Amino acid sequence: MTPISPEFKLIAKWIKKQARVLDLGCGDGQLLNYLKSECQTTGYGMEIDPQKNIRAIEAGINVIQSNLNSHDICDYFDEDSFDYVIMTQALQVVRRPDILLDQMLSIGKESIITFPNFGYWKNRAQLLFGGRMPQNEALPNTWYDTPNIHLCTFKDFEELCEDKGIEVVDRTVVDRHHETTFLMTFAPNWLGEVALYRIKRKD
Amino acid sequence: MNSIGIVTPQTLHVQTPLEMVSGSVLPQYDLAYETYGTLNADKSNALLICHALSGNHHVAGYYEGDKNPGWWDRYIGPGKPIDTDRFFVVCSNNLGGCHGSTGPTSINPETGDIYGPDFPIVTCKDWVNSQNKLREHLGIDAWAAVIGGSMGGMQVLQWTIDYPDRIKHAIVIASAPKLSAQNIAFNEVARRAIMTDPEFHDGRFIAHQTTPKRGLALARMLGHLTYLSDDLMGTKFGRELREGKLNYNFDVEFQVESYLRYQGEKFATKQNFDANTYLLMTKALDYFDPAADFDDDLSKAMARATAKFLVIAFTTDWRFSPQRSHEIVKALLDNDADVTYAQIDSQHGHDAFLLPNEHYEGVFRAYMSRIAQDLMASPVEKEAS
């Protein structure tokens, strides 16, 4: 068995016992299975990729094959169907992250979102000094062939939340090994590589 | 590929009258069926396969001396997605059929004559009730899964609603929760083709020692058309000509015409499909609407179901499009049911559920393995509790 990603362990800390969870872009279902065993959660995964779908079925996940870009998740689920709607490392690949955020917070009471920080200092340095689009471990793709069509910084994301009346309940900023350092708390948008956000609608 | 080899059909004589949805009563009836694999000691590994419109109980394996295997042989056998090394597979010919179960070609015990057009209208519900008799006869407490494509998928849905305790998993493939106006319209044209054939004789064609071959062939041509996708016909035939040139007459000129005529001809003559059966099957499709008994609310209908579901649709299927499967999935999600949905990329239209496809096979195999694992796990659970 592949070891549990540290990101999943961080997410599990936020999940209430026996919560209902929807995982958008659930891949082979590892996170959902982990949450099931750690937090006794129930729920569904959504995944577009056929091979990942098969692996999720093998893993015993209730997986709905769906394209988040062309399919409205609100067609499938009513308001407040889930305690958490989770999307890990996929915000930057969807066509309209802003609309998807609204949908996630409509069908879920809270959402948990993780994404790479485009404002990480190495990205900034590559653009500033190298004069080229950043390409590194966290962002391995070339600019012309990448699923990441909507990269943003932590600041960008938080600004969008503010504009949309979304409250950031919790935020964890980590490096690529999902560890946090003392300095990161002072300059997260410079030093953080990945962020985990827990958000909800402002009442 | 592995085959289960030679198979032999069996017949169950049911003496209990069947009260049908139409109000008619079948005083007694036969169900022709086949089984493959071995029923385990606690009889927990049984699968029921439900067949589609022109299908029958010969799902897999070969009849002695026959070159062609059963209609779903590709997916059923040792090591195949429906693995006969693990499961005991059962399939019966639907009532009203023409391959061994009581139907329009059988003798009506009350008159001593062939039923013909007097065979009562059957519905999905009636089929499920009759299949339940077969379940009782085989001593199976609950099916590990009921599986079906197209009209077979409708019977699967009916099973989950009518006998929730008797079905653990439901696999609904290329199906729909009810027919659309367009679906019914196609069926009506098929029926008109048969019923207006001069050889139909108000359904008493056997008594007249003839068959409405032309009508039946036309109905099949139309049906076949709805099983294929525009894309596929484009790739397979395009505008290809049979003789390489246009003749400017009404003979068969395009390859697609020749193909369709062949399909119609084969169905009406070689397969010897009964025209009254065809009429009955299309009617059963038209009537299928489980939500109707629940304020036209499919979610309410599916609230009775306790099975776990796998729903599969194919991208180019326009007879029962993925949208129709979404309706089923949505109704199940409304009930927080266990459901997995796969949308398979295929250019083969409705027919895709019978054809090879890597993704389809992968999904099918993965889900069936899960059922097999559940079976292995359940005795332990019983001990624990």
Interface residues (C-beta under 8 A of the other chain):
Chain A: R20 T42 Y44 P50 Q51 N53 I54 R55 I57 E58 G60 I61 N62 V63 I64 Q65 S66 D75 Y76 F77 D78 S81
Chain B: L310 H326 V329 K330 L333 D334 D336 D338 V339 T340 Y341 A342 Q343 I344 D345 H359 G362 V363 A366 Y367 S369 R370
